[in-house]
Amino acid sequence: MALRTAWLLVLLGALPAAAEPYVAYVGGVPVHSGSPASRIMVRDLGRPNDPVNVSADLHAARAPAWSPAGRLAFEAVDGSSSDIYVCRPDGSERLNVTRTPDEWESAPAFVDEGHLVCLSGPDRTVLVLVDVATRQQRRLSEATRFHGAPAVSPTADTVAVFASEHLGDPGDLVLVPVDGGPVRTLSTESALYSAPCYSPDGDAIYACFDGCDIGGTARGLARFPLDGGAPALVADKGYPFSAVSVSPDGSRVAYTTSTAYHDTWISLARADGSGAARLDVTGFHIIGWPAFTSDGRWLAFEGVYAASYSVNVVDLASGVVSRITPEGDTGVRPVASR
């Protein structure tokens, strides 16, 4: 795997180090639901330029995910099925790395520069490993269960994913080895879980939950230790339909909170849950989907004002909020480069 990854970087050219992080998001959609008009937009935070549409000429683009070296993967439709595309942050050298007309791939996550995992199959119920250069696929999970977006461990040897028997039903957090081996169930009770988020040291996974008992509450943010210990409550009122993000140094966690499912806000806490406080930004009715940038300076988020969704970043030192999406455009679900 390492040799093939090195060959791929020589072939495509090494990415120059970015002076500032990038933020990718899903644009052209009024709400979280999918749309044929959705597109993947990328903004370089170090430049005063407009976001770049890296999914031009494609349809229903969503689920952006960054590689360790700053390449971007996303799912999109060109014709009748969904494939996974990989490109540079400016949209150049875009490759269809699956090209499978009889399958439907979605929710990519990079293992390394030469490999990614994604969901595949007519119902997107199979977890596969994709070789970016050859497009060869290897099935990692045989279970015909609906899965949520996968996350790859910092050591690149395990994939964490939410799985349930039926779409939208409570399920479990499972760990799938990249190189084979038995699948391990990490949760102790089925529930609605957010997409998993690894701690930078790889010792634990954070996820919001709803519908099980962790720490004496049925809804909150939990920490799932990977050494076999029981999940622990980090904070209450966690919102399971939004991403969780851990700061690059592992000291803080950002998550979406909710007292009612149509009134969400972002909270910041220390990694152990202490010092939890609502993110102090104004000008939005609802905010969610937090994402720390790679330098820990900014937190990207989606905000709602007057029924319009936008993607923004807040400077965590100064509290200054900057809008990423151009005026008149919409955006949701930001992800920051690593």
N, C-alpha and C positions, 0 to 999 in steps of 0.2 A: 504493500500500500504506500509506503514512504517513497519508494523509487518512482512509482507511477505519479504520485503527487508532485515530486520534483520535476519530472518530465513535463507535466501539465503546466507548471509555472514557467518553464523555459519556453514552451510552445506559445502560451498566451502573453508572456511578458509579466515580470513582477510589477505589482502595483506600487506606485510611489507612495511614500508615507504621507498621510493627510495631515495638514496643519491643524485642522479642526475636525470634529466628528461629522458624519453624515447622518441624516434622519430620512428614512423611507416611510411612506404611508400610502394608504389606499385613498385615491382621490376620485372625484366625480360621482360620489354616492351621497345621498342625503342622510342616510342612517346606516346602521351596521349591516343591514341585509345586503345580499349580493345583488349585482346589477350588471347587465351586459356592457354598460358604459364605464364601469370601474376601471381604474388605471393605477399603475404604480408610479408614484412621484418621489423624487429624491432631491433633497436640499443639502448643500454643503454649508454648514454653519459658519465656515470661515470666509464666505464670500457673500456679497449683497446681491446675489443673482436670484432669479425666480427658480422654483423647482423644475426639474427635468422629468419629462415623461419617458421612462425607460421601457414602457410596454406599448409604444406606438404601433398601430396596425393590428393589435391583438384585442381580445374582448374579455370581459369578466376577470380582469387581473386582480389578484389579491395575495395575501399571505407572504409579504416580503420577509426575507431572512438573510442576515449577513454572515459571510465567512470570516474566519479569523484575520485574513489579510485584506478585507474590505471589498470582496466581491459580493454581488447580490443575487439571490435566487428568489423566484416567485412563481406562482401558478397563473396560467392564463389559457384562454381558448382561442385556437386558430382553426376554424372549421367546426367539427362536431364534438370534439373531446378536449379535455383539459390536459395540458402538459406542463412540465417544469422547465423554466428558462433560467439561464445564468448570464450575467452581464457585468460590466464595470459600472461604477456609480454614475457615469455620464450616459449610460445606455449603449455604449459601443461594445463590439465583439459579443453581441448577444447570441447565445446558443440555445437551441431546443435540446435538452439533454435526456429526454425520454422518448419523444416521437413515437408514441404507441397509440394508433387510432382506435384500437379495440379496448383500451384501458382508460381510466380516468385518474390522473395523478394530482395530488394536492398537498398542501401543508409541508413544504420542504424545510429541512434544517441541515446545516452543514456539519459533517463529521470532521473533515479537514478540507484543504483546497481541492482535492481530487475526488471527494466522495460526499454524497449527501443522502439523507433518508427522507422518505416521503410516504404518503398513503397512496395506495393504488387499488385498482379493481373497479367494477361497475358501481359499487357502493362505497368505495374508498375505505375498505375494512382491512386491508392487508398492509403491513409495514414492510417496506423494501429498502434495500441499500442500492444506490445508483452510482456507478462509475461515471464521472462527468465526462471523461475523455472518450470512452468506448460505448457509453449508454447501456452497458450490461447491467442487469438487475439481479439481485439475490434476495429472496424472501427471508425476512427476519422473524416475522410473526405469522404463524399458520392460523391463528384464531380468527374466525369470521365474525368479528365483533366491530361495532362502530368505534372509531378512535377519534380523539381530539388531536390538536396540534402537538407533535413530538418536540422534545428538547433533548439535546445531546450533552452528556456530562463533560466537565472540563478536561477529563482524561481521554475523551473521545472513544471510550470503550463501551458505553451503555447509553441506551435511549429510554427516556421516561415518557410515558404517554398515558392519557386517560382512555379507558376502554369500558364500554357498556354493551349489554346484549342487544339493546334497541336504541336507536337514535333518540337523544333527548332524555333517556332514562338515567337514573343514578347508576354509577359504576365505580371503578377502582383505579387507582394509580398503579401502573405496572412498570417494571424495569425489564428491558429487552437487551441482552448482550449483542454487541455489533458482530462479534466473531462466533456466534453460536452459544449454546448453553441454554439452560432452562429459564423461562420467564418467571420473574419474581413479583408477587403482589406486595406493594408497599403499604397500602392503606389497610386499616383493620375493619372498616365498615364501608359499604357502598354509599355514595353520596353524589351530589353534583360537585365537580371539582373544576377549578380553573386550569388553564394550561400550566404544567409544572415549570418551576424556575429553580435551577441549581444555584447553590451558594458558590462563590468563586473558588473556594477550596475543595469543592466536590464532596463535602461531608454530609450535606443535607439538601433537601428539596423543600421549597416553599410553595404553597398553593392555598387559594381560598376555597372554602367548602360550604356546603349547605345540605343539611339532611342527615347528619350523623352527630354523635356525641364525642367531641374532643375538648377536654378541659372543662366540661360541664356546660357547654353551649352547643347549639345546633348549627350555628353559622358564624364563621370567623376566618382568620388566617392561621394556618398551621405550619409547623416545621416538622418535616419527616426525616429523622436521622437515618443514614444509610448503614449504620453499624448494627441494625437490628432492634433498636429501641422503639418504644411506642411513639406515635405522633404527639406533639405538644402544642397547646394553644399559644399563639403569639399575640393575637389581638382578636377582639370580637367584631361582629358586624362586617366581616369580609364579604365581598361581592364575587361570586364564582364565575361571572360572565365577562370578566375583564382580566387582563394580564397582571402578573406580579413581577416586580423588578428589584434586584438586589444591586447595591452600589458596587463598583469595581473593586473596592477594598474590603467588601463584605461587612461593613460596619452598619449599613442602613438598609431598610427594605421599604419600598413604596408599593402601596396596594390600594385598591378601590374599596371604599366603605359605603354602606347604604343602610338607612333605616327603613326605606321603602324602595322597591326596585326601580322606580322612576325618579329617584332622588339620590344620585351618587356623588361622592366626593373622594379625593385622594388623601390618604393619610401617609405620613412618614413616621417611622419608628426605628429604634436601634434594632439590631438583628435579633436580640432576645425579646423584643416586644416592648421594652421600657421606653418611656418618653414619647409615646405615640401622640401625634398632634395632626390636626387637619392642615393640609397645605394652604398657606395663606395667599391666595390669588383672587382677584376680583374681576367682574365683568362676564361671568358665566353662570348660567343656571345649574348646569351639571358638568362635571369633569370626570375623567377616568382614563384607563389604559396608560398607566405611567411607564416610562422607559428612561433609565439613567443613560447618559452618554458615557463614552469610554473613559473620559477624563474625570467623570463624577461631578463636573461643573454644572451641567444642565440636567433638567428633567423634562422630557417631552411628554405631552399629554394631548388627549382630544377634549375639546370643550364645546359646550352647546350654549348658544345665545340666540334668542328669537327663533328657535327651531332650526338653526343652521349649525352644522358641525364643522369645526376647524381644528387644525393641528397647530400646537404652540409649544414653545419651550420657555421654561422659567429658569433664570440664573439663581441657583440655590444660595449664593452668597449675598446678592443684592436684592433678590425678589423681583427683578425686572422681568416682565413677560413679553415675549416677541412672538408674533404670529408667523407661521411658516406658510400656510396656505394663502395664495393670493386672494385679495378681496373679490367676492363674487363666486369663489370656488369653495368646494367642501372637501373635507378630509377626515379620515378616521384611522385608528389602529396604528400609531407610529411605532417604529422600531429603530433603535440607534445602532450605528456601527460599533463593533467591539473595540 
